[in-house]
């Protein structure tokens, strides 16, 4: 209820007078956008009851939906007769005191009820819990892990660029993103063959777009990759993008099919590492350990991945190692 409406209700209630018996005079429906002024309502009371009875009229209010209904009654003539006119002029009616402004109550009170709030009993406005800020900068945890034996125990270590692996080594790829995005991973072997690693249903059930905060190990479960007999340089490329790469997805699909029957007629060996790093603003170690399963039934082990921060909507990073 607006402040003007509240003042009108308070002022009309102040006109209520005592009386043992009353009878109905008139009902006014106050439209939401056509609320009468205090003078208009008191004038209607005087017109309906007579000047000498105006101060004795009683006004009842109720809220019906979005309308306010004002019902005016006056003392019954049977119990309160009109007094005989006096030769002396009747004194002017006592002025009605101006209503005291009250603070505007909260909007939309329940229908059928009138609530008058003061600073002491005004209910507290519930404050919505702030939402956790969503990341706007793409960050990717990315590692190629190698199974190793440290202190007579099997563990997983991060492969650094230029490390050496043999056919007896097991390795796997790990990544995790901080926002929903699209991730593409391929491996370039020493003969120039390009193998899609992710997304690929042969190695994982996960697909694009990947969800924020989910750890991905390729291949999944207790499975790990191992190298073939083609020695030379091996590369693992990761591309992360906020938007899908439809052209790249088509190329990867075609490669998956072609690699099933592809046999190089003139194999060649890469002599120089092909390092691609684009859109990376910085790299730092994570402040949390991640846990991976080991091949077979060797249990689990922990590692600390590197976090790559993208400068824009996408980034490309490379890990490469020697295959001997």
C-alpha positions as CSV (number, residue, x, y, z in Angstrom):
1,X,0.0,0.0,0.0
2,X,1.4,3.4,-1.0
3,X,2.0,6.1,1.6
4,X,-0.9,8.2,0.4
5,X,-3.3,5.2,0.8
6,X,-2.0,4.5,4.3
7,X,-2.5,8.1,5.3
8,X,-6.1,7.9,4.0
9,X,-6.9,4.7,5.9
10,X,-5.4,6.1,9.2
11,X,-7.3,9.4,8.8
12,X,-10.6,7.7,8.1
13,X,-10.2,5.4,11.1
14,X,-9.7,8.5,13.2
15,X,-13.2,9.5,12.3
16,X,-14.7,6.5,13.9
17,X,-17.1,7.4,16.7
18,X,-18.8,5.3,19.4
19,X,-22.4,4.3,19.1
20,X,-24.6,1.4,20.3
21,X,-26.6,1.1,17.1
22,X,-25.7,2.1,13.6
23,X,-27.2,1.6,10.1
24,X,-25.7,1.3,6.7
25,X,-25.2,4.4,4.7
26,X,-22.9,3.9,1.7
27,X,-20.0,1.7,0.5
28,X,-17.2,3.2,-1.5
29,X,-14.7,1.1,-3.5
30,X,-11.4,2.9,-3.8
31,X,-9.8,2.1,-7.1
32,X,-6.0,1.5,-7.1
33,X,-5.3,4.4,-9.4
34,X,-8.2,6.7,-8.3
35,X,-7.8,6.9,-4.5
36,X,-9.9,9.8,-3.1
37,X,-8.3,12.5,-1.0
38,X,-9.1,12.8,2.7
39,X,-11.3,15.9,2.0
40,X,-13.3,14.0,-0.6
41,X,-14.1,11.2,1.8
42,X,-15.0,13.4,4.7
43,X,-17.2,15.4,2.3
44,X,-19.0,12.2,1.3
45,X,-19.5,11.4,5.0
46,X,-21.0,14.8,5.6
47,X,-23.2,14.6,2.6
48,X,-24.5,11.1,3.6
49,X,-24.9,11.7,7.4
50,X,-25.5,15.5,7.6
51,X,-23.0,18.0,9.0
52,X,-24.0,17.4,12.6
53,X,-23.6,13.7,12.2
54,X,-20.4,13.6,10.1
55,X,-18.1,13.4,13.1
56,X,-20.2,10.5,14.5
57,X,-20.0,8.4,11.3
58,X,-18.0,5.2,11.4
59,X,-16.0,3.9,8.5
60,X,-14.9,0.3,8.0
61,X,-12.3,-0.8,5.6
62,X,-11.3,-4.1,4.0
63,X,-8.9,-5.0,1.2
64,X,-10.4,-7.1,-1.6
65,X,-7.8,-8.1,-4.1
66,X,-6.3,-4.8,-5.4
67,X,-9.3,-2.7,-4.2
68,X,-10.0,-1.0,-0.9
69,X,-13.7,-1.0,0.2
70,X,-14.9,1.7,2.6
71,X,-18.3,1.2,4.3
72,X,-19.8,4.2,6.0
73,X,-22.5,3.9,8.8
74,X,-24.0,6.4,11.2
75,X,-25.9,6.2,14.5
76,X,-29.4,4.8,14.1
77,X,-32.2,7.5,14.2
78,X,-34.2,5.2,16.5
79,X,-31.7,5.3,19.3
80,X,-30.0,8.6,18.6
81,X,-32.6,11.2,17.5
82,X,-31.5,14.3,15.7
83,X,-31.4,17.2,18.3
84,X,-33.8,20.2,17.9
85,X,-32.3,23.1,16.1
86,X,-30.9,25.9,18.3
87,X,-31.6,29.5,17.5
88,X,-27.9,30.2,18.1
89,X,-25.7,29.4,15.2
90,X,-24.1,26.0,15.5
91,X,-20.4,26.1,16.2
92,X,-18.2,25.1,13.3
93,X,-17.2,21.5,13.4
94,X,-13.9,20.9,15.2
95,X,-11.1,20.5,12.7
96,X,-10.0,17.0,12.2
97,X,-6.3,16.7,13.1
98,X,-4.0,16.0,10.2
99,X,-2.8,12.4,10.1
100,X,0.8,11.8,11.0
101,X,2.7,10.4,8.0
102,X,3.9,6.8,8.5
103,X,6.6,5.0,6.7
104,X,5.6,3.2,3.6
105,X,5.0,-0.5,4.4
106,X,6.4,-3.3,2.3
107,X,4.5,-3.8,-1.0
108,X,1.7,-6.3,-1.6
109,X,0.2,-7.2,1.8
110,X,-1.8,-10.5,1.8
111,X,-5.4,-9.9,0.5
112,X,-8.0,-9.4,3.2
113,X,-5.5,-8.1,5.8
114,X,-4.2,-4.6,6.7
115,X,-0.7,-4.5,8.1
116,X,0.7,-1.3,9.6
117,X,4.5,-1.5,10.0
118,X,6.6,0.8,12.2
119,X,10.4,1.0,12.4
120,X,10.3,-1.2,15.4
121,X,8.3,-4.1,14.0
122,X,9.1,-3.9,10.3
123,X,10.2,-7.4,9.2
124,X,13.7,-7.8,7.9
125,X,14.0,-8.0,4.1
126,X,15.5,-11.4,3.3
127,X,18.9,-11.0,1.6
128,X,19.6,-13.5,-1.2
129,X,22.8,-15.4,-0.7
130,X,25.5,-14.2,-3.1
131,X,26.3,-16.6,-5.9
132,X,29.7,-18.0,-6.3
133,X,31.5,-16.1,-9.1
134,X,31.8,-18.1,-12.3
135,X,35.2,-18.2,-13.8
136,X,35.7,-16.1,-16.9
137,X,39.3,-17.2,-17.8
138,X,39.9,-20.7,-19.1
139,X,42.4,-22.8,-17.1
140,X,43.5,-26.3,-17.9
141,X,45.3,-28.9,-15.8
142,X,47.2,-31.0,-18.3
143,X,49.8,-33.8,-17.8
144,X,51.2,-36.9,-19.5
145,X,52.0,-39.3,-16.7
146,X,54.5,-42.2,-16.7
147,X,54.5,-45.2,-14.4
148,X,57.7,-45.4,-12.5
149,X,59.2,-47.2,-9.5
150,X,60.4,-44.9,-6.7
151,X,61.8,-46.3,-3.5
152,X,60.7,-49.8,-4.5
153,X,57.1,-48.6,-5.0
154,X,55.1,-48.1,-8.1
155,X,54.0,-44.5,-8.7
156,X,53.1,-42.0,-11.4
157,X,55.4,-39.2,-12.4
158,X,54.9,-36.3,-14.7
159,X,56.7,-36.5,-18.1
160,X,58.7,-33.4,-18.8
161,X,59.5,-32.3,-22.3
162,X,62.6,-34.2,-23.5
163,X,62.2,-37.2,-21.2
164,X,62.8,-40.7,-22.5
165,X,60.3,-43.6,-22.6
166,X,60.7,-47.1,-23.9
167,X,58.4,-49.9,-25.1
168,X,58.3,-51.2,-21.5
169,X,56.9,-47.9,-20.1
170,X,53.3,-47.2,-19.5
171,X,51.8,-43.7,-19.8
172,X,48.5,-42.0,-19.8
173,X,47.1,-38.5,-20.3
174,X,45.3,-36.4,-17.6
175,X,43.3,-33.1,-17.9
176,X,40.8,-31.1,-15.9
177,X,39.2,-27.7,-16.8
178,X,37.8,-25.0,-14.6
179,X,34.7,-24.3,-16.9
180,X,32.6,-26.2,-19.3
181,X,34.4,-26.2,-22.6
182,X,35.6,-28.4,-25.5
183,X,38.9,-30.3,-25.3
184,X,40.7,-32.1,-28.2
185,X,43.8,-34.2,-27.7
186,X,45.9,-35.9,-30.4
187,X,49.2,-37.8,-30.4
188,X,51.8,-37.5,-33.1
189,X,54.1,-40.5,-33.2
190,X,57.6,-40.7,-34.6
191,X,56.5,-41.7,-38.1
192,X,54.2,-38.7,-38.5
193,X,51.0,-40.7,-37.7
194,X,48.4,-38.6,-35.9
195,X,46.1,-40.5,-33.5
196,X,43.1,-38.8,-31.8
197,X,43.1,-39.5,-28.1
198,X,40.1,-37.4,-26.9
199,X,37.3,-37.5,-27.6
200,X,37.5,-41.1,-28.6
201,X,35.0,-43.8,-27.3
202,X,37.7,-46.5,-27.5
203,X,39.5,-44.9,-24.6
204,X,36.8,-43.1,-22.6
205,X,33.1,-42.6,-22.4
206,X,33.5,-38.8,-21.8
207,X,32.8,-36.5,-24.7
208,X,32.5,-32.8,-25.5
209,X,31.6,-30.4,-23.9
210,X,33.5,-31.5,-20.8
211,X,32.3,-30.4,-17.4
212,X,34.2,-28.1,-15.1
213,X,36.0,-29.7,-12.3
214,X,35.9,-33.3,-13.6
215,X,39.1,-35.2,-13.7
216,X,39.8,-37.1,-17.0
217,X,42.3,-39.9,-17.4
218,X,42.9,-41.3,-20.9
219,X,42.6,-44.2,-21.1
220,X,40.2,-44.8,-18.1
221,X,40.2,-47.3,-15.3
222,X,43.4,-49.3,-14.8
223,X,44.4,-49.1,-18.5
224,X,47.5,-47.2,-19.7
225,X,49.1,-46.7,-23.1
226,X,52.3,-48.2,-24.2
227,X,54.6,-47.4,-27.1
228,X,54.9,-49.4,-30.4
229,X,58.2,-50.3,-32.1
230,X,58.5,-47.0,-34.0
231,X,61.2,-45.1,-32.2
232,X,61.8,-41.3,-32.4
233,X,59.9,-38.3,-31.0
234,X,56.4,-38.5,-29.6
235,X,54.1,-35.5,-29.1
236,X,50.8,-35.0,-27.3
237,X,48.8,-31.9,-28.3
238,X,45.9,-30.5,-26.3
239,X,43.5,-27.8,-27.5
240,X,40.9,-26.4,-25.1
241,X,38.3,-24.0,-26.4
242,X,35.2,-22.3,-25.0
243,X,33.5,-22.9,-28.3
244,X,33.3,-26.2,-30.3
245,X,35.8,-26.6,-33.2
246,X,33.5,-28.2,-35.9
247,X,36.2,-28.3,-38.5
248,X,38.7,-30.0,-36.2
249,X,36.0,-32.5,-35.0
250,X,35.5,-33.6,-38.7
251,X,39.2,-34.0,-39.2
252,X,39.5,-36.2,-36.0
253,X,36.6,-38.3,-37.1
254,X,38.2,-38.8,-40.5
255,X,41.5,-39.7,-38.9
256,X,39.8,-42.3,-36.6
257,X,38.5,-44.0,-39.7
258,X,41.6,-43.7,-41.8
259,X,44.0,-45.0,-39.1
260,X,42.1,-48.3,-39.0
261,X,43.6,-49.2,-42.4
262,X,46.4,-46.6,-42.9
263,X,49.9,-48.0,-43.7
264,X,52.6,-45.4,-44.5
265,X,54.3,-46.3,-47.8
266,X,57.4,-44.3,-46.9
267,X,57.8,-44.0,-43.1
268,X,59.9,-41.2,-41.9
269,X,61.3,-40.3,-38.5
270,X,60.8,-36.9,-36.9
271,X,64.2,-35.4,-35.9
272,X,63.0,-32.2,-34.3
273,X,60.3,-31.6,-31.7
274,X,57.2,-29.9,-33.0
275,X,56.2,-27.8,-30.0
276,X,53.0,-25.8,-30.3
277,X,52.1,-23.4,-27.4
278,X,49.4,-20.8,-28.2
279,X,47.1,-18.7,-26.1
280,X,48.9,-19.7,-22.8
281,X,49.4,-16.7,-20.5
282,X,51.2,-18.7,-17.7
283,X,51.7,-22.0,-16.0
284,X,52.0,-23.0,-12.4
285,X,51.7,-26.1,-10.3
286,X,48.4,-26.9,-8.7
287,X,47.9,-26.4,-5.0
288,X,46.0,-29.7,-4.8
289,X,47.1,-33.3,-5.3
290,X,45.3,-35.5,-7.8
291,X,45.1,-39.2,-7.6
292,X,45.4,-41.8,-10.4
293,X,45.0,-45.5,-10.6
294,X,48.1,-47.6,-11.6
295,X,48.1,-50.2,-14.3
296,X,46.7,-53.6,-13.3
297,X,46.0,-54.0,-9.6
298,X,48.8,-51.8,-8.2
299,X,46.5,-49.4,-6.4
300,X,46.6,-45.6,-6.6
301,X,49.1,-42.9,-6.4
302,X,49.1,-39.1,-6.1
303,X,50.6,-36.4,-8.3
304,X,50.6,-32.6,-8.6
305,X,49.6,-31.3,-12.1
306,X,50.5,-28.1,-13.9
307,X,47.8,-25.5,-14.5
308,X,47.9,-23.6,-17.8
309,X,46.0,-20.3,-17.9
310,X,44.6,-19.2,-21.3
311,X,44.8,-15.6,-22.4
312,X,41.6,-15.8,-24.5
313,X,38.8,-18.2,-25.4
314,X,41.2,-21.1,-26.3
315,X,44.7,-22.5,-25.8
316,X,47.0,-25.1,-27.3
317,X,49.8,-26.9,-25.3
318,X,52.3,-29.6,-26.1
319,X,54.1,-32.4,-24.3
320,X,56.8,-34.3,-26.1
321,X,59.3,-37.0,-25.2
322,X,61.9,-39.3,-26.8
323,X,60.9,-42.9,-27.7
324,X,63.9,-45.2,-27.5
